Amino acid sequence: MLALLLAQIAAILLASRGLGLITRRLGQPLVIAEMLAGIALGPSLLGLVWPSAYGTLFPASSMPVLKMLSQLGLVLFMFLVGLELDTVLLRERRRASVLISNVGIALPFALGLGSAWLIHDSHAPAGVSFLPFGLFMGTAMSVTAFPVLARILTERGLTQSRVGAIALACAAVDDVTAWCLLAFVVAVARSNALSEAILTTGLAAAFSLFMLLAARPLLRRLGAAVVERGGLTSNRLVVVLVLLLVSSGVTELIGIHALFGAFVFGAVMPREGGLAEELASKLESTAVLLLLPLFFAYSGLRTQLALVSGGSEWLLTLGLIAVATLGKFGGGTLTARITGFNWREASAIGVLMNTRGLMELIVLNVGMDLGVITPKVFTMLVIMALVTTFATTPILKWIYAPLAAVAAPGSDRACLE
């Protein structure tokens, strides 16, 4: 079993990096290559053209181990995403970012609910009521990938521009709101009654308040100790990792998923004294380069393009892409225009808000694990995530060409998308 796992990891890393060489030449972020590599290694390509190799490399009996490793990678990744959440940026651009982000979530969420109402009877899993299915579809349509958006802005030299600054702030608000929405969806899906969902949501709110009001001051002491006593030692790193696992475990026991606890723990870590930077530098390579590609592979193994067959189902897939784009691009563009941006700037913000990438895959896998969507709907939404992420860079370059000068490709930090 160990030899098989090592072979799987090697194949996943080689496929991701090999496709990454191609996507880089196309000006695409590495997340596109990793998403495509996961699909290529799954039943949609390898299983189709070389079924014996697929069955040997990824037998069904090996999936639980691969899933657990990918979940560990996601916990570390969501901690890193929380670390990168810039609360100063949110305060400086509070009014515009909150307004653009809220409309950019409310509109696609409403459109997602409408789409769910239309397809629930034909595409929801047996026994799943409209409420969890509709809430999940609304959440899936509302996601913006903050890390991939940040990477695109960096590579285009737009981080310090007015458009880049407001897009980053909006994506940060989106991240927080989307994870709160997902936590509520998980609570509803795992509960047998509305009262249980309300209790779970209340426990999640209590956990968040505890982290903000009690844990954050204690973590500031840790940050001060790091500054005063010579940096982040191995013992202090172990303390942080244990606290991260405890935080993730608590939210999993509450019933809102371990990823929420990891994200909140990262968000409340002190930024003073370089603690966040040291943590990121020590954890990023393992989490992003080694473990995170396993999640893409696991997602690809669950994506079966053959399930989307016939003109009507491909039309539905195109419809979901259109609904997702209308909600995020349309909502972001119109609200940015109302808040004082010109049409070109507002359109660029709308395009950036339509970026999904890894964050969408995380949400979709949670939905599959909960049983609120079928493998077919999962595949349709994976296609939507790929298309909207792939379209961001070329459309941004077209709309915002005068300022979107391409910077030199970054380091392996580009994986954090």
N, C-alpha and C positions, 0 to 999 in steps of 0.2 A: 504493500500500500504506500509506503514512503517513497519508493522508487517511482511509482505512478504519479504521486503528488509532485515530486521534483520535475518529472517530465512535463506535467501539465503547466507548471509555473514557467519552465523554460520556453515552452511553445507559446504561451500567452505573451511573455515579454518580447520574444523575437517577432511575433506577429504585430504587436503594438508598435515597436520601434521601426520595423520594416515599412509599415503603412505610414508611420509618422514622417519618413523621408519624403513620401509622395505628397502628403497633405501640406507639409511645410512649403513645398514648391508652389502649391496652389494658394498659399497665403492663409491657410486654415490653422486654427489652434490644434494642439495635439489631442485634445479630447475627441475630435472627430475621428482621428486614427484609432484611438482606443475603443470608441464605440463600434467602428467598422470591424476592428479586429475581433471583438467579442462576437459579432454576428457571423463573421467569416469562419470562426472556429466552431460555430454551433450547427444545428441541423439545417439552417438555411443555405449553407454553402458546403462546408466540409462533410456534413452528414448526407448531403445530396450527391456530391461528386465522388466521394470516397467513404462510403458508409462503414466499411470495415475499420479504417483508420480512426474514424470518429468514435465508433463503438469501443475500440481498444483504448484510445486516449481519454475519453470521457464517459466511462461506464456509469450507469445510474447509481451504482453503489458508492461511487466516489463523490457524488454531489454534496452530501451533508458536510464533508470535510471542507470542500471548496467554498461552500456557503459560509461556514463559520469563519474561515480565514478572511473572506471578503467582508464579512460583517465587522471583524476586528479592524480591518483597513478603513472601513467607513467611520467607525467610532473615532479613530485617530484623525481622519480627514475632517470630520465635522468639528472636532476640537480645533484644528488649524483654521477652519473657516470662521469659527467664533473668535479666535485670536486676531484675525485680520479685520474684524468688524470695527470700523473707526467711529467711535462715539463722538469724537470732536467734530468729524465731518458731518455727522447727523445734526449736531447742535447748530453748526454754522449755517446750514442750509435747511433748517427745520421746516419752514413754511412751504417752500416750493417742493422739496423732496417728499414730504408727507402727503401733500395734495396729489402730486403726480403719481406717487406710488399707490395711494389708496384707490384712486380711479383706475390705475393700471392693474389693480387686483380685483376691485369690485366688478368692473365691466366683464373681464374674462370669466370671473367666477359665475356671474349671472348667465353669460352665454354657455358656460359649461353645464350649469343646471338645466338650461333649456335643451341643450343637446342630449343630456342624460334622460330628460323626460321623453324625447322623441325615440330614443333607442333602447330604453330600459327593458321593455317587454321582449325585444328580439335579441339583445346582446348582454343583458345582465346575467350573472350566474344564477342558477336555480336556487330559489329560496332567499335571495338577497333583495330586500325591499328597496324602494326608491330612495329613501333618505340617505343611507350610507353610500349607495351608488352615485346619487346626485352630488352629494358633498364631495366625494372623491373626484368626480369629473370636474367639478368647479375648481378644486384645489389644483388638479393637474394642469388645467388651462392657465392658472394664475402664476406659475413659477417663473422666476427669472434667476439665471445662474450668475450669482455675484462673482465667483472666482473667474469664470471664463470671460465675463464682461470686463473685469479688471485687467485680465491678460490682453484682450483685444485692444483696449485703450492704451496700454503700455506699448504694445508693438506698433500702434498707429501714431504714437507721440501725442496722444490727446488727454493724458492724465491730468495735466494742469490747465486745460482749456475749460471754458465755462460749461460747455456741453459735457465734457468728461467728468468734471467735478459733480455736477448735478446728477448725472447718470449713476455714478458710484454711490452717491447718497441715496438715490431712489432704490437702487438694487439692494443696498444694505437694509433699508426699511422693508423691502420685499422679502428678503431672507427671513427676518424676524417674524413678519406677519404670516408668511407661508408655513413656517414651522409651527406657529401657533394654530393655524388652520389644520395642518396635518395632525397635530396632537389631538385636536377635537374630533377629527374624522376617525382616527384610531380608537378614541374613547367610545364613539358611537358604534363603530363596527364591532368592537370587542364586548360591548355591553348587551345584555339581554333585555334591558329596559331603559327608557329615557332617564329615569332617576339614577341609574348606574353611570350613565354617560355624564350627567351633571356632577355626580360625586367625583368621578375621575377628572373632569375638567377643573373642579375646585381644588383637588389635590395637586394638579399640575400648576395652578396659579399659586398655591401655597409654596410649592417647591421653588418656583421662580422668585417669589418674594424672599424666601429664605436665602437663596443664592445671592440676591442683590443686597439684602440688608445685613445678613450675618456672615456668609461665606466670603464676600468680597473684602470686607475689612481684614479678615484673617489672612486672606491671600496677599493683601498689601503688605502685611508683616513679612510674609515669605519673600516678597519682592524686595523689601528693604534689606532683609538678611542676605539676599543674593548680591545686592549692591555693596553692602558693607563688608562682606566676608569672602570676597574673591570669586564671585561668579556662581554659575549653576553647577554644583558638584553632582556626582552620580547619586549620592544619597538624596539630595533635594529633588533630582529628577524622578527618582523612584517614588518619593512622596507625592509629587504632582501626578504621576501615572496612576498611583493607587487611588487618589482622590478623583481622578477622571473616571476610573472604572467604577468607583462607588457612585458617583453622580449618574453615570449611564445606567448602572444597575437599578438605582432608585426609580428612575423614570420608566424603566422596563417593568418593574414590579407595580408601579402605579397604573400602568396600562397605556402609556403614550409613546412607547418605543425608546430604546436606549440612545438613539441618535439625537433626540431632543436634549437629553441630559448632557451629552458630549458638547453640543453646540452652546448651551447655556454656560457650561463650565468654562469653555474657551472665551465666551463673551465677557465674563466677569473677572477674568485674569487681569491683574494690573499691567498697565503699559509702561509705567515709570521704571527707569533703571535698566531697560533693555531685557527684562525677563521674557516678554513675549517673543522678542527676536531670537533669544537664545533657545527657547523651547522649540520654535519653528525650525531653526537650523539643525537641531538634534533629531527631531522627529520626522521632518519632511521627507528625507530620502527613503526611509523605511516605509512610511505610510503611502507616499505618492508614487514612488518608483517601483516598489515591490508588491505591496498589498492591494493598492487601488486597482491596478490592471486586472486583478483576480475578480473584482466586482464587475468590471466590464465583460469579462469572459462569462461569468455566471449569468449576467443579464442577457448576453448573446445566446447562451444555451437555452434560455427561456423564450427567446424570440424566434418564432417560426413564420417566416414570410409566406410559406405555402398556405397558412391558415387564411390569409387574405386572398381570396380567389373570386373571380367573376367581376364583371363591371360594376355591379351595385356596391360591392364591398370596397373596391378601390375608390369609387365615388364617395363613399362614406369617409374613407381615409382622407381624401382630398378635402372633404367638408370639414373634418376635424382640424386639419391644418389651417384652413381658411378661418374657422372660428377662433382658433388659438391666436392667429396673426391679427385678426380684426380686433380682438380684445386687448392684446398687449400693445401692438403697434398703434392701433386707432386710439385707444385710451391714453397711452403715453404721449402721442403726438398732439392730440387736441388739448389735453390738460397743460402740456408744456407751452403751447401757443397762448393759452389763456393767461398763464403766469408770466408772460412777457418775452418769450423767445420768438425769434422770427421763424418762418415756416421751414427753412432749411435746417436750423438748429433743432426745432421741435421734431422734425422728421427723423433726424439722427438719433435723438433721445428715444423716440418710438422704436426705431430699429434695434437699438441696444437693449431696450427692455424686453424685446421679443427673443432674446438669447436664452436658451434653456440648458442644453448640455447635461452634465453629470447630475445636477440637482433634480432634473426631471426624471432621470433614470432611478434615482434614489426613491422618489415619490412613487413611481410606477412599481418598483419592486416591493415597496411596503404594501401597496394595493393588492398585488398578487399574493403576497404572504397572508394578507388578511382574508383573501377570497372574495373581495368586493368587485373584482374585474376578472374577465375570462382571459385565457391566453390569446385569443383573437384580438380583443380590445387592447390588451397589453402590447401586442405587436403593432397595431395601428398607432398607438400613442408613442411607441419607440420611433416609428417612421416620422411622426410629427416632430419629435424632439430632434432627430437628425436633420430634417429639412430646415427647421427654423434656426438651428445653430449654424448649419452650413451657409445659410443665406445671409447671415449677419455681416460678415466681413465684406463680400463683394457689394452688397447694397449700401453699406456704410461708406465704402470707398467711392461709390457712384454719387451718393447724395452729398457727402461731406468731403469731396476730393481735395479742395484747396488746402484744408488743414490736416487731412488724414495722411500725412507723410509716413511711409512705412519705416519703422526703426529696425535696427538689426535684430535678428531672432535672439530671444533671451536664453537663459540657462534652462536647466531641467526644471526650474520652478514653473515653467510653462505647463507642466503636467497638472498643476494645482488648478484644475478647471472643472 
